[in-house]
Amino acid sequence: MDQSGHQLELNERNVKAVFRACLDPKKEDGFTILDLPDKNNGAVVYLSGEKLSKYNREIRYLLGQMKPYHADPEVKTHMALSEGAMRYDGVQWTRDTMTLYCLYYLGVACGIIPRFERIGNTVAARVDYLHVPKTFWPPVQKTESGCGGNTNADC
């Protein structure tokens, strides 16, 4: 992982590194990313609450680079499972479903994003603009007048 503090670029390497760092070998806290009463809710992943707290800002920063969090909140209220694979700039940051799910597991386990549920004919999660602010890579540098036009609270 990069040593720039809490700001990591949304890419497979960084997501996997944070995910591995948060795994709980004691298997005390299990999480799923799905909430589907009529189906199997998927794999249970064990993540350490202590480690999740330590990496909370990095996880939030990674999630904030996903395209759904840069949409108009009046228009975009939910995201399908596959939508998180796109960054805000339209670049697909992963083609690997497991890496995308790793990021979702981190977000759900931290309470940053809700679990995915059936909404109509799709499986989606509510886009929570309050808990996941827009973030950018490279980070927008602070200026004397604020954050260089960035509305991100962590800029």
ZIZI-V609207 format. One record per backbone hydrogen bond with DSSP energy under -0.5 kcal/mol. NH is the residue of the N-H (numbers start at 1). CO is the residue of the C=O. If there is no record, write none. Layout:
((NH/CO) (NH/CO))
//
This chain:
((6/4) (8/6) (11/9) (12/93) (15/11) (16/12) (17/13) (18/14) (19/15) (20/16) (21/17) (22/18) (22/19) (23/19) (23/20) (24/46) (25/23) (27/24) (30/28) (31/45) (34/41) (35/116) (37/35) (39/36) (45/31) (45/43) (47/29) (47/45) (48/22) (52/48) (53/49) (54/50) (55/51) (56/53) (59/55) (60/56) (61/57) (62/58) (63/59) (64/60) (65/62) (66/63) (67/86) (69/66) (70/67) (71/68) (73/71) (75/72) (76/72) (77/75) (79/125) (81/123) (83/80) (84/80) (84/81) (85/82) (86/83) (87/91) (88/65) (90/87) (93/85) (93/91) (94/85) (97/95) (100/96) (101/97) (102/98) (103/99) (104/100) (105/101) (106/102) (107/103) (108/104) (109/105) (110/106) (111/108) (112/107) (113/107) (114/126) (116/33) (117/124) (118/35) (119/122) (122/119) (124/117) (124/122) (125/79) (127/77) (128/126) (129/127) (132/128) (135/64) (143/146) (146/143) (150/147) (155/152))
//
